[in-house]
Amino acid sequence: MKELLVTIAQGLVEDPSAVSVDVDEPKEDGTVVYHLHVAEDDMGRVIGKQGRIAKAIRTVMRAAATRNNGKVSVEID
């Protein structure tokens, strides 16, 4: 899952080397939180107009987690 998020983010940004992902321990309900970190200049590219790209990233991650019977949440820092 972490590799999927990194791959998606690196395809969107101008500085792929600045992309990193931190993973939190699962919560009580089993949700795993992924924290996506990108360069300050690339933040707009990852979020998109009115958050459309961020919403699409979250949708893809949720779909991948559903295939593995899991729950995920993506936060962009």
N, CA, C and O atoms as a Maestro MAE file, in Angstrom:
{
 s_m_m2io_version
 :::
 2.0.0
}

f_m_ct {
 s_m_title
 :::
 protein
 m_atom[308] {
  # First column is atom index #
  i_m_mmod_type
  r_m_x_coord
  r_m_y_coord
  r_m_z_coord
  i_m_residue_number
  s_m_chain_name
  s_m_pdb_residue_name
  s_m_pdb_atom_name
  i_m_atomic_number
  :::
  1 25 0.826 -1.189 0.000 1 A "MET " " N  " 7
  2 3 0.000 0.000 0.000 1 A "MET " " CA " 6
  3 2 0.874 1.259 0.000 1 A "MET " " C  " 6
  4 15 0.600 2.222 -0.716 1 A "MET " " O  " 8
  5 25 1.913 1.229 0.806 2 A "LYS " " N  " 7
  6 3 2.801 2.383 0.887 2 A "LYS " " CA " 6
  7 2 3.456 2.637 -0.468 2 A "LYS " " C  " 6
  8 15 3.584 3.785 -0.895 2 A "LYS " " O  " 8
  9 25 3.870 1.564 -1.144 3 A "GLU " " N  " 7
  10 3 4.507 1.691 -2.452 3 A "GLU " " CA " 6
  11 2 3.547 2.279 -3.481 3 A "GLU " " C  " 6
  12 15 3.957 3.060 -4.340 3 A "GLU " " O  " 8
  13 25 2.276 1.909 -3.397 4 A "LEU " " N  " 7
  14 3 1.266 2.446 -4.310 4 A "LEU " " CA " 6
  15 2 1.129 3.951 -4.130 4 A "LEU " " C  " 6
  16 15 1.083 4.694 -5.111 4 A "LEU " " O  " 8
  17 25 1.064 4.399 -2.892 5 A "LEU " " N  " 7
  18 3 0.931 5.825 -2.617 5 A "LEU " " CA " 6
  19 2 2.161 6.599 -3.080 5 A "LEU " " C  " 6
  20 15 2.035 7.691 -3.633 5 A "LEU " " O  " 8
  21 25 3.336 6.046 -2.860 6 A "VAL " " N  " 7
  22 3 4.570 6.705 -3.301 6 A "VAL " " CA " 6
  23 2 4.612 6.796 -4.817 6 A "VAL " " C  " 6
  24 15 4.994 7.832 -5.362 6 A "VAL " " O  " 8
  25 25 4.228 5.734 -5.503 7 A "THR " " N  " 7
  26 3 4.234 5.719 -6.965 7 A "THR " " CA " 6
  27 2 3.273 6.749 -7.535 7 A "THR " " C  " 6
  28 15 3.617 7.460 -8.480 7 A "THR " " O  " 8
  29 25 2.086 6.837 -6.978 8 A "ILE " " N  " 7
  30 3 1.103 7.817 -7.443 8 A "ILE " " CA " 6
  31 2 1.640 9.232 -7.242 8 A "ILE " " C  " 6
  32 15 1.580 10.055 -8.156 8 A "ILE " " O  " 8
  33 25 2.158 9.514 -6.062 9 A "ALA " " N  " 7
  34 3 2.634 10.859 -5.740 9 A "ALA " " CA " 6
  35 2 3.842 11.247 -6.592 9 A "ALA " " C  " 6
  36 15 3.932 12.387 -7.047 9 A "ALA " " O  " 8
  37 25 4.761 10.321 -6.811 10 A "GLN " " N  " 7
  38 3 5.945 10.639 -7.602 10 A "GLN " " CA " 6
  39 2 5.592 10.963 -9.046 10 A "GLN " " C  " 6
  40 15 6.307 11.719 -9.704 10 A "GLN " " O  " 8
  41 25 4.514 10.407 -9.537 11 A "GLY " " N  " 7
  42 3 4.063 10.713 -10.893 11 A "GLY " " CA " 6
  43 2 3.447 12.095 -11.023 11 A "GLY " " C  " 6
  44 15 3.317 12.607 -12.135 11 A "GLY " " O  " 8
  45 25 3.072 12.700 -9.926 12 A "LEU " " N  " 7
  46 3 2.408 13.998 -9.950 12 A "LEU " " CA " 6
  47 2 3.348 15.176 -9.710 12 A "LEU " " C  " 6
  48 15 3.084 16.279 -10.188 12 A "LEU " " O  " 8
  49 25 4.427 14.962 -8.986 13 A "VAL " " N  " 7
  50 3 5.254 16.072 -8.521 13 A "VAL " " CA " 6
  51 2 6.452 16.327 -9.430 13 A "VAL " " C  " 6
  52 15 6.815 15.480 -10.246 13 A "VAL " " O  " 8
  53 25 7.062 17.507 -9.280 14 A "GLU " " N  " 7
  54 3 8.268 17.839 -10.035 14 A "GLU " " CA " 6
  55 2 9.524 17.314 -9.349 14 A "GLU " " C  " 6
  56 15 10.532 17.072 -10.012 14 A "GLU " " O  " 8
  57 25 9.477 17.135 -8.022 15 A "ASP " " N  " 7
  58 3 10.624 16.656 -7.256 15 A "ASP " " CA " 6
  59 2 10.281 15.309 -6.606 15 A "ASP " " C  " 6
  60 15 9.922 15.259 -5.430 15 A "ASP " " O  " 8
  61 25 10.394 14.211 -7.381 16 A "PRO " " N  " 7
  62 3 10.012 12.891 -6.836 16 A "PRO " " CA " 6
  63 2 10.858 12.442 -5.655 16 A "PRO " " C  " 6
  64 15 10.403 11.622 -4.858 16 A "PRO " " O  " 8
  65 25 12.064 12.950 -5.520 17 A "SER " " N  " 7
  66 3 12.924 12.528 -4.413 17 A "SER " " CA " 6
  67 2 12.437 13.059 -3.071 17 A "SER " " C  " 6
  68 15 12.839 12.551 -2.024 17 A "SER " " O  " 8
  69 25 11.571 14.079 -3.087 18 A "ALA " " N  " 7
  70 3 11.060 14.665 -1.844 18 A "ALA " " CA " 6
  71 2 9.814 13.955 -1.326 18 A "ALA " " C  " 6
  72 15 9.305 14.303 -0.261 18 A "ALA " " O  " 8
  73 25 9.322 12.974 -2.058 19 A "VAL " " N  " 7
  74 3 8.108 12.260 -1.650 19 A "VAL " " CA " 6
  75 2 8.457 11.227 -0.589 19 A "VAL " " C  " 6
  76 15 9.364 10.414 -0.769 19 A "VAL " " O  " 8
  77 25 7.717 11.270 0.528 20 A "SER " " N  " 7
  78 3 7.887 10.256 1.568 20 A "SER " " CA " 6
  79 2 6.531 9.964 2.194 20 A "SER " " C  " 6
  80 15 5.622 10.794 2.172 20 A "SER " " O  " 8
  81 25 6.422 8.773 2.749 21 A "VAL " " N  " 7
  82 3 5.172 8.336 3.363 21 A "VAL " " CA " 6
  83 2 5.476 7.754 4.733 21 A "VAL " " C  " 6
  84 15 6.349 6.898 4.873 21 A "VAL " " O  " 8
  85 25 4.749 8.225 5.747 22 A "ASP " " N  " 7
  86 3 4.825 7.660 7.090 22 A "ASP " " CA " 6
  87 2 3.540 6.884 7.346 22 A "ASP " " C  " 6
  88 15 2.459 7.305 6.935 22 A "ASP " " O  " 8
  89 25 3.665 5.760 8.022 23 A "VAL " " N  " 7
  90 3 2.506 4.919 8.296 23 A "VAL " " CA " 6
  91 2 2.290 4.837 9.801 23 A "VAL " " C  " 6
  92 15 3.217 4.523 10.547 23 A "VAL " " O  " 8
  93 25 1.065 5.119 10.251 24 A "ASP " " N  " 7
  94 3 0.715 4.999 11.662 24 A "ASP " " CA " 6
  95 2 0.263 3.576 11.958 24 A "ASP " " C  " 6
  96 15 -0.101 2.824 11.054 24 A "ASP " " O  " 8
  97 25 0.292 3.224 13.223 25 A "GLU " " N  " 7
  98 3 -0.232 1.935 13.655 25 A "GLU " " CA " 6
  99 2 -1.744 1.915 13.438 25 A "GLU " " C  " 6
  100 15 -2.388 2.962 13.507 25 A "GLU " " O  " 8
  101 25 -2.319 0.742 13.176 26 A "PRO " " N  " 7
  102 3 -3.774 0.670 12.982 26 A "PRO " " CA " 6
  103 2 -4.537 1.149 14.211 26 A "PRO " " C  " 6
  104 15 -4.144 0.887 15.348 26 A "PRO " " O  " 8
  105 25 -5.636 1.854 13.960 27 A "LYS " " N  " 7
  106 3 -6.503 2.326 15.041 27 A "LYS " " CA " 6
  107 2 -7.362 1.172 15.545 27 A "LYS " " C  " 6
  108 15 -7.239 0.043 15.070 27 A "LYS " " O  " 8
  109 25 -8.239 1.464 16.517 28 A "GLU " " N  " 7
  110 3 -9.098 0.424 17.090 28 A "GLU " " CA " 6
  111 2 -9.984 -0.233 16.032 28 A "GLU " " C  " 6
  112 15 -10.240 -1.436 16.084 28 A "GLU " " O  " 8
  113 25 -10.451 0.574 15.068 29 A "ASP " " N  " 7
  114 3 -11.338 0.028 14.036 29 A "ASP " " CA " 6
  115 2 -10.573 -0.594 12.871 29 A "ASP " " C  " 6
  116 15 -11.186 -1.036 11.899 29 A "ASP " " O  " 8
  117 25 -9.239 -0.636 12.954 30 A "GLY " " N  " 7
  118 3 -8.432 -1.271 11.916 30 A "GLY " " CA " 6
  119 2 -7.973 -0.335 10.819 30 A "GLY " " C  " 6
  120 15 -7.344 -0.781 9.860 30 A "GLY " " O  " 8
  121 25 -8.268 0.945 10.929 31 A "THR " " N  " 7
  122 3 -7.881 1.912 9.906 31 A "THR " " CA " 6
  123 2 -6.399 2.261 10.040 31 A "THR " " C  " 6
  124 15 -5.921 2.588 11.126 31 A "THR " " O  " 8
  125 25 -5.691 2.186 8.932 32 A "VAL " " N  " 7
  126 3 -4.280 2.555 8.888 32 A "VAL " " CA " 6
  127 2 -4.183 3.938 8.247 32 A "VAL " " C  " 6
  128 15 -4.743 4.167 7.175 32 A "VAL " " O  " 8
  129 25 -3.475 4.859 8.901 33 A "VAL " " N  " 7
  130 3 -3.347 6.222 8.393 33 A "VAL " " CA " 6
  131 2 -1.989 6.384 7.724 33 A "VAL " " C  " 6
  132 15 -0.951 6.105 8.324 33 A "VAL " " O  " 8
  133 25 -2.010 6.843 6.464 34 A "TYR " " N  " 7
  134 3 -0.793 7.119 5.711 34 A "TYR " " CA " 6
  135 2 -0.621 8.628 5.625 34 A "TYR " " C  " 6
  136 15 -1.554 9.337 5.247 34 A "TYR " " O  " 8
  137 25 0.559 9.123 5.973 35 A "HIS " " N  " 7
  138 3 0.871 10.550 5.907 35 A "HIS " " CA " 6
  139 2 1.795 10.764 4.715 35 A "HIS " " C  " 6
  140 15 2.932 10.291 4.710 35 A "HIS " " O  " 8
  141 25 1.303 11.477 3.703 36 A "LEU " " N  " 7
  142 3 2.074 11.758 2.495 36 A "LEU " " CA " 6
  143 2 2.768 13.104 2.645 36 A "LEU " " C  " 6
  144 15 2.123 14.116 2.921 36 A "LEU " " O  " 8
  145 25 4.090 13.110 2.462 37 A "HIS " " N  " 7
  146 3 4.875 14.339 2.554 37 A "HIS " " CA " 6
  147 2 5.489 14.620 1.182 37 A "HIS " " C  " 6
  148 15 6.121 13.750 0.584 37 A "HIS " " O  " 8
  149 25 5.294 15.847 0.692 38 A "VAL " " N  " 7
  150 3 5.892 16.271 -0.576 38 A "VAL " " CA " 6
  151 2 6.563 17.624 -0.361 38 A "VAL " " C  " 6
  152 15 6.388 18.253 0.682 38 A "VAL " " O  " 8
  153 25 7.336 18.069 -1.360 39 A "ALA " " N  " 7
  154 3 7.984 19.371 -1.279 39 A "ALA " " CA " 6
  155 2 6.920 20.467 -1.243 39 A "ALA " " C  " 6
  156 15 5.819 20.299 -1.767 39 A "ALA " " O  " 8
  157 25 7.265 21.583 -0.620 40 A "GLU " " N  " 7
  158 3 6.327 22.711 -0.474 40 A "GLU " " CA " 6
  159 2 5.804 23.185 -1.828 40 A "GLU " " C  " 6
  160 15 4.626 23.518 -1.954 40 A "GLU " " O  " 8
  161 25 6.671 23.217 -2.840 41 A "ASP " " N  " 7
  162 3 6.275 23.687 -4.166 41 A "ASP " " CA " 6
  163 2 5.329 22.718 -4.868 41 A "ASP " " C  " 6
  164 15 4.577 23.127 -5.753 41 A "ASP " " O  " 8
  165 25 5.354 21.448 -4.491 42 A "ASP " " N  " 7
  166 3 4.519 20.435 -5.139 42 A "ASP " " CA " 6
  167 2 3.197 20.194 -4.429 42 A "ASP " " C  " 6
  168 15 2.396 19.378 -4.886 42 A "ASP " " O  " 8
  169 25 2.953 20.880 -3.333 43 A "MET " " N  " 7
  170 3 1.740 20.650 -2.557 43 A "MET " " CA " 6
  171 2 0.480 20.886 -3.406 43 A "MET " " C  " 6
  172 15 -0.474 20.111 -3.324 43 A "MET " " O  " 8
  173 25 0.473 21.928 -4.201 44 A "GLY " " N  " 7
  174 3 -0.682 22.227 -5.047 44 A "GLY " " CA " 6
  175 2 -0.934 21.168 -6.100 44 A "GLY " " C  " 6
  176 15 -2.083 20.903 -6.456 44 A "GLY " " O  " 8
  177 25 0.123 20.566 -6.597 45 A "ARG " " N  " 7
  178 3 -0.032 19.516 -7.607 45 A "ARG " " CA " 6
  179 2 -0.690 18.270 -7.010 45 A "ARG " " C  " 6
  180 15 -1.468 17.594 -7.682 45 A "ARG " " O  " 8
  181 25 -0.380 17.974 -5.767 46 A "VAL " " N  " 7
  182 3 -0.930 16.779 -5.128 46 A "VAL " " CA " 6
  183 2 -2.367 17.014 -4.671 46 A "VAL " " C  " 6
  184 15 -3.189 16.098 -4.707 46 A "VAL " " O  " 8
  185 25 -2.668 18.226 -4.246 47 A "ILE " " N  " 7
  186 3 -4.022 18.522 -3.772 47 A "ILE " " CA " 6
  187 2 -4.963 18.788 -4.944 47 A "ILE " " C  " 6
  188 15 -6.085 18.283 -4.956 47 A "ILE " " O  " 8
  189 25 -4.528 19.563 -5.918 48 A "GLY " " N  " 7
  190 3 -5.348 19.848 -7.087 48 A "GLY " " CA " 6
  191 2 -6.390 20.909 -6.819 48 A "GLY " " C  " 6
  192 15 -6.579 21.342 -5.682 48 A "GLY " " O  " 8
  193 25 -7.064 21.321 -7.874 49 A "LYS " " N  " 7
  194 3 -8.104 22.336 -7.739 49 A "LYS " " CA " 6
  195 2 -9.266 21.776 -6.935 49 A "LYS " " C  " 6
  196 15 -9.820 20.724 -7.254 49 A "LYS " " O  " 8
  197 25 -9.617 22.499 -5.896 50 A "GLN " " N  " 7
  198 3 -10.704 22.128 -4.984 50 A "GLN " " CA " 6
  199 2 -10.517 20.724 -4.408 50 A "GLN " " C  " 6
  200 15 -11.491 20.069 -4.040 50 A "GLN " " O  " 8
  201 25 -9.259 20.260 -4.330 51 A "GLY " " N  " 7
  202 3 -8.969 18.967 -3.712 51 A "GLY " " CA " 6
  203 2 -9.322 17.757 -4.542 51 A "GLY " " C  " 6
  204 15 -9.446 16.655 -4.008 51 A "GLY " " O  " 8
  205 25 -9.484 17.940 -5.831 52 A "ARG " " N  " 7
  206 3 -9.918 16.821 -6.678 52 A "ARG " " CA " 6
  207 2 -8.875 15.721 -6.775 52 A "ARG " " C  " 6
  208 15 -9.215 14.539 -6.713 52 A "ARG " " O  " 8
  209 25 -7.614 16.090 -6.925 53 A "ILE " " N  " 7
  210 3 -6.567 15.068 -7.046 53 A "ILE " " CA " 6
  211 2 -6.390 14.339 -5.715 53 A "ILE " " C  " 6
  212 15 -6.227 13.119 -5.691 53 A "ILE " " O  " 8
  213 25 -6.422 15.083 -4.610 54 A "ALA " " N  " 7
  214 3 -6.319 14.457 -3.292 54 A "ALA " " CA " 6
  215 2 -7.465 13.474 -3.075 54 A "ALA " " C  " 6
  216 15 -7.261 12.384 -2.540 54 A "ALA " " O  " 8
  217 25 -8.648 13.854 -3.484 55 A "LYS " " N  " 7
  218 3 -9.814 12.969 -3.343 55 A "LYS " " CA " 6
  219 2 -9.637 11.718 -4.201 55 A "LYS " " C  " 6
  220 15 -9.992 10.619 -3.775 55 A "LYS " " O  " 8
  221 25 -9.094 11.879 -5.398 56 A "ALA " " N  " 7
  222 3 -8.865 10.728 -6.278 56 A "ALA " " CA " 6
  223 2 -7.815 9.785 -5.690 56 A "ALA " " C  " 6
  224 15 -7.959 8.565 -5.771 56 A "ALA " " O  " 8
  225 25 -6.762 10.349 -5.100 57 A "ILE " " N  " 7
  226 3 -5.726 9.522 -4.456 57 A "ILE " " CA " 6
  227 2 -6.340 8.720 -3.321 57 A "ILE " " C  " 6
  228 15 -6.071 7.527 -3.181 57 A "ILE " " O  " 8
  229 25 -7.159 9.370 -2.513 58 A "ARG " " N  " 7
  230 3 -7.805 8.676 -1.388 58 A "ARG " " CA " 6
  231 2 -8.734 7.569 -1.886 58 A "ARG " " C  " 6
  232 15 -8.809 6.500 -1.280 58 A "ARG " " O  " 8
  233 25 -9.438 7.823 -2.982 59 A "THR " " N  " 7
  234 3 -10.352 6.821 -3.540 59 A "THR " " CA " 6
  235 2 -9.583 5.593 -4.024 59 A "THR " " C  " 6
  236 15 -9.998 4.462 -3.771 59 A "THR " " O  " 8
  237 25 -8.476 5.810 -4.711 60 A "VAL " " N  " 7
  238 3 -7.662 4.688 -5.202 60 A "VAL " " CA " 6
  239 2 -7.099 3.886 -4.033 60 A "VAL " " C  " 6
  240 15 -7.092 2.655 -4.065 60 A "VAL " " O  " 8
  241 25 -6.631 4.578 -3.009 61 A "MET " " N  " 7
  242 3 -6.075 3.888 -1.845 61 A "MET " " CA " 6
  243 2 -7.150 3.087 -1.111 61 A "MET " " C  " 6
  244 15 -6.893 1.967 -0.669 61 A "MET " " O  " 8
  245 25 -8.353 3.654 -0.979 62 A "ARG " " N  " 7
  246 3 -9.442 2.918 -0.318 62 A "ARG " " CA " 6
  247 2 -9.828 1.681 -1.116 62 A "ARG " " C  " 6
  248 15 -10.106 0.628 -0.544 62 A "ARG " " O  " 8
  249 25 -9.844 1.814 -2.451 63 A "ALA " " N  " 7
  250 3 -10.192 0.668 -3.294 63 A "ALA " " CA " 6
  251 2 -9.150 -0.442 -3.164 63 A "ALA " " C  " 6
  252 15 -9.499 -1.620 -3.094 63 A "ALA " " O  " 8
  253 25 -7.877 -0.065 -3.133 64 A "ALA " " N  " 7
  254 3 -6.815 -1.064 -2.973 64 A "ALA " " CA " 6
  255 2 -6.897 -1.725 -1.601 64 A "ALA " " C  " 6
  256 15 -6.662 -2.927 -1.478 64 A "ALA " " O  " 8
  257 25 -7.227 -0.955 -0.576 65 A "ALA " " N  " 7
  258 3 -7.345 -1.515 0.773 65 A "ALA " " CA " 6
  259 2 -8.527 -2.459 0.875 65 A "ALA " " C  " 6
  260 15 -8.458 -3.471 1.572 65 A "ALA " " O  " 8
  261 25 -9.603 -2.139 0.188 66 A "THR " " N  " 7
  262 3 -10.790 -2.987 0.209 66 A "THR " " CA " 6
  263 2 -10.479 -4.360 -0.382 66 A "THR " " C  " 6
  264 15 -11.007 -5.372 0.079 66 A "THR " " O  " 8
  265 25 -9.636 -4.393 -1.384 67 A "ARG " " N  " 7
  266 3 -9.251 -5.674 -1.984 67 A "ARG " " CA " 6
  267 2 -8.488 -6.533 -0.986 67 A "ARG " " C  " 6
  268 15 -8.509 -7.760 -1.079 67 A "ARG " " O  " 8
  269 25 -7.808 -5.892 -0.023 68 A "ASN " " N  " 7
  270 3 -7.049 -6.611 1.000 68 A "ASN " " CA " 6
  271 2 -7.796 -6.669 2.329 68 A "ASN " " C  " 6
  272 15 -7.201 -6.956 3.368 68 A "ASN " " O  " 8
  273 25 -9.098 -6.397 2.296 69 A "ASN " " N  " 7
  274 3 -9.946 -6.399 3.489 69 A "ASN " " CA " 6
  275 2 -9.417 -5.474 4.572 69 A "ASN " " C  " 6
  276 15 -9.387 -5.843 5.745 69 A "ASN " " O  " 8
  277 25 -9.004 -4.281 4.189 70 A "GLY " " N  " 7
  278 3 -8.493 -3.312 5.143 70 A "GLY " " CA " 6
  279 2 -9.155 -1.946 4.966 70 A "GLY " " C  " 6
  280 15 -9.971 -1.747 4.065 70 A "GLY " " O  " 8
  281 25 -8.788 -1.013 5.842 71 A "LYS " " N  " 7
  282 3 -9.285 0.353 5.772 71 A "LYS " " CA " 6
  283 2 -8.084 1.280 5.836 71 A "LYS " " C  " 6
  284 15 -7.168 1.069 6.630 71 A "LYS " " O  " 8
  285 25 -8.091 2.315 4.990 72 A "VAL " " N  " 7
  286 3 -6.988 3.269 5.010 72 A "VAL " " CA " 6
  287 2 -7.525 4.685 4.996 72 A "VAL " " C  " 6
  288 15 -8.660 4.951 4.601 72 A "VAL " " O  " 8
  289 25 -6.666 5.578 5.439 73 A "SER " " N  " 7
  290 3 -6.927 7.009 5.393 73 A "SER " " CA " 6
  291 2 -5.631 7.669 4.957 73 A "SER " " C  " 6
  292 15 -4.552 7.296 5.417 73 A "SER " " O  " 8
  293 25 -5.736 8.654 4.065 74 A "VAL " " N  " 7
  294 3 -4.548 9.336 3.562 74 A "VAL " " CA " 6
  295 2 -4.604 10.795 3.975 74 A "VAL " " C  " 6
  296 15 -5.585 11.490 3.711 74 A "VAL " " O  " 8
  297 25 -3.541 11.255 4.627 75 A "GLU " " N  " 7
  298 3 -3.422 12.663 5.007 75 A "GLU " " CA " 6
  299 2 -2.227 13.243 4.260 75 A "GLU " " C  " 6
  300 15 -1.157 12.636 4.215 75 A "GLU " " O  " 8
  301 25 -2.417 14.408 3.681 76 A "ILE " " N  " 7
  302 3 -1.351 15.062 2.917 76 A "ILE " " CA " 6
  303 2 -0.775 16.171 3.788 76 A "ILE " " C  " 6
  304 15 -1.457 17.132 4.142 76 A "ILE " " O  " 8
  305 25 0.508 16.006 4.123 77 A "ASP " " N  " 7
  306 3 1.184 16.982 4.981 77 A "ASP " " CA " 6
  307 2 2.196 17.760 4.170 77 A "ASP " " C  " 6
  308 15 2.876 18.635 4.707 77 A "ASP " " O  " 8
  :::
 }
 m_bond[307] {
  # First column is bond index #
  i_m_from
  i_m_to
  i_m_order
  :::
  1 1 2 1
  2 2 3 1
  3 3 4 2
  4 3 5 1
  5 5 6 1
  6 6 7 1
  7 7 8 2
  8 7 9 1
  9 9 10 1
  10 10 11 1
  11 11 12 2
  12 11 13 1
  13 13 14 1
  14 14 15 1
  15 15 16 2
  16 15 17 1
  17 17 18 1
  18 18 19 1
  19 19 20 2
  20 19 21 1
  21 21 22 1
  22 22 23 1
  23 23 24 2
  24 23 25 1
  25 25 26 1
  26 26 27 1
  27 27 28 2
  28 27 29 1
  29 29 30 1
  30 30 31 1
  31 31 32 2
  32 31 33 1
  33 33 34 1
  34 34 35 1
  35 35 36 2
  36 35 37 1
  37 37 38 1
  38 38 39 1
  39 39 40 2
  40 39 41 1
  41 41 42 1
  42 42 43 1
  43 43 44 2
  44 43 45 1
  45 45 46 1
  46 46 47 1
  47 47 48 2
  48 47 49 1
  49 49 50 1
  50 50 51 1
  51 51 52 2
  52 51 53 1
  53 53 54 1
  54 54 55 1
  55 55 56 2
  56 55 57 1
  57 57 58 1
  58 58 59 1
  59 59 60 2
  60 59 61 1
  61 61 62 1
  62 62 63 1
  63 63 64 2
  64 63 65 1
  65 65 66 1
  66 66 67 1
  67 67 68 2
  68 67 69 1
  69 69 70 1
  70 70 71 1
  71 71 72 2
  72 71 73 1
  73 73 74 1
  74 74 75 1
  75 75 76 2
  76 75 77 1
  77 77 78 1
  78 78 79 1
  79 79 80 2
  80 79 81 1
  81 81 82 1
  82 82 83 1
  83 83 84 2
  84 83 85 1
  85 85 86 1
  86 86 87 1
  87 87 88 2
  88 87 89 1
  89 89 90 1
  90 90 91 1
  91 91 92 2
  92 91 93 1
  93 93 94 1
  94 94 95 1
  95 95 96 2
  96 95 97 1
  97 97 98 1
  98 98 99 1
  99 99 100 2
  100 99 101 1
  101 101 102 1
  102 102 103 1
  103 103 104 2
  104 103 105 1
  105 105 106 1
  106 106 107 1
  107 107 108 2
  108 107 109 1
  109 109 110 1
  110 110 111 1
  111 111 112 2
  112 111 113 1
  113 113 114 1
  114 114 115 1
  115 115 116 2
  116 115 117 1
  117 117 118 1
  118 118 119 1
  119 119 120 2
  120 119 121 1
  121 121 122 1
  122 122 123 1
  123 123 124 2
  124 123 125 1
  125 125 126 1
  126 126 127 1
  127 127 128 2
  128 127 129 1
  129 129 130 1
  130 130 131 1
  131 131 132 2
  132 131 133 1
  133 133 134 1
  134 134 135 1
  135 135 136 2
  136 135 137 1
  137 137 138 1
  138 138 139 1
  139 139 140 2
  140 139 141 1
  141 141 142 1
  142 142 143 1
  143 143 144 2
  144 143 145 1
  145 145 146 1
  146 146 147 1
  147 147 148 2
  148 147 149 1
  149 149 150 1
  150 150 151 1
  151 151 152 2
  152 151 153 1
  153 153 154 1
  154 154 155 1
  155 155 156 2
  156 155 157 1
  157 157 158 1
  158 158 159 1
  159 159 160 2
  160 159 161 1
  161 161 162 1
  162 162 163 1
  163 163 164 2
  164 163 165 1
  165 165 166 1
  166 166 167 1
  167 167 168 2
  168 167 169 1
  169 169 170 1
  170 170 171 1
  171 171 172 2
  172 171 173 1
  173 173 174 1
  174 174 175 1
  175 175 176 2
  176 175 177 1
  177 177 178 1
  178 178 179 1
  179 179 180 2
  180 179 181 1
  181 181 182 1
  182 182 183 1
  183 183 184 2
  184 183 185 1
  185 185 186 1
  186 186 187 1
  187 187 188 2
  188 187 189 1
  189 189 190 1
  190 190 191 1
  191 191 192 2
  192 191 193 1
  193 193 194 1
  194 194 195 1
  195 195 196 2
  196 195 197 1
  197 197 198 1
  198 198 199 1
  199 199 200 2
  200 199 201 1
  201 201 202 1
  202 202 203 1
  203 203 204 2
  204 203 205 1
  205 205 206 1
  206 206 207 1
  207 207 208 2
  208 207 209 1
  209 209 210 1
  210 210 211 1
  211 211 212 2
  212 211 213 1
  213 213 214 1
  214 214 215 1
  215 215 216 2
  216 215 217 1
  217 217 218 1
  218 218 219 1
  219 219 220 2
  220 219 221 1
  221 221 222 1
  222 222 223 1
  223 223 224 2
  224 223 225 1
  225 225 226 1
  226 226 227 1
  227 227 228 2
  228 227 229 1
  229 229 230 1
  230 230 231 1
  231 231 232 2
  232 231 233 1
  233 233 234 1
  234 234 235 1
  235 235 236 2
  236 235 237 1
  237 237 238 1
  238 238 239 1
  239 239 240 2
  240 239 241 1
  241 241 242 1
  242 242 243 1
  243 243 244 2
  244 243 245 1
  245 245 246 1
  246 246 247 1
  247 247 248 2
  248 247 249 1
  249 249 250 1
  250 250 251 1
  251 251 252 2
  252 251 253 1
  253 253 254 1
  254 254 255 1
  255 255 256 2
  256 255 257 1
  257 257 258 1
  258 258 259 1
  259 259 260 2
  260 259 261 1
  261 261 262 1
  262 262 263 1
  263 263 264 2
  264 263 265 1
  265 265 266 1
  266 266 267 1
  267 267 268 2
  268 267 269 1
  269 269 270 1
  270 270 271 1
  271 271 272 2
  272 271 273 1
  273 273 274 1
  274 274 275 1
  275 275 276 2
  276 275 277 1
  277 277 278 1
  278 278 279 1
  279 279 280 2
  280 279 281 1
  281 281 282 1
  282 282 283 1
  283 283 284 2
  284 283 285 1
  285 285 286 1
  286 286 287 1
  287 287 288 2
  288 287 289 1
  289 289 290 1
  290 290 291 1
  291 291 292 2
  292 291 293 1
  293 293 294 1
  294 294 295 1
  295 295 296 2
  296 295 297 1
  297 297 298 1
  298 298 299 1
  299 299 300 2
  300 299 301 1
  301 301 302 1
  302 302 303 1
  303 303 304 2
  304 303 305 1
  305 305 306 1
  306 306 307 1
  307 307 308 2
  :::
 }
}
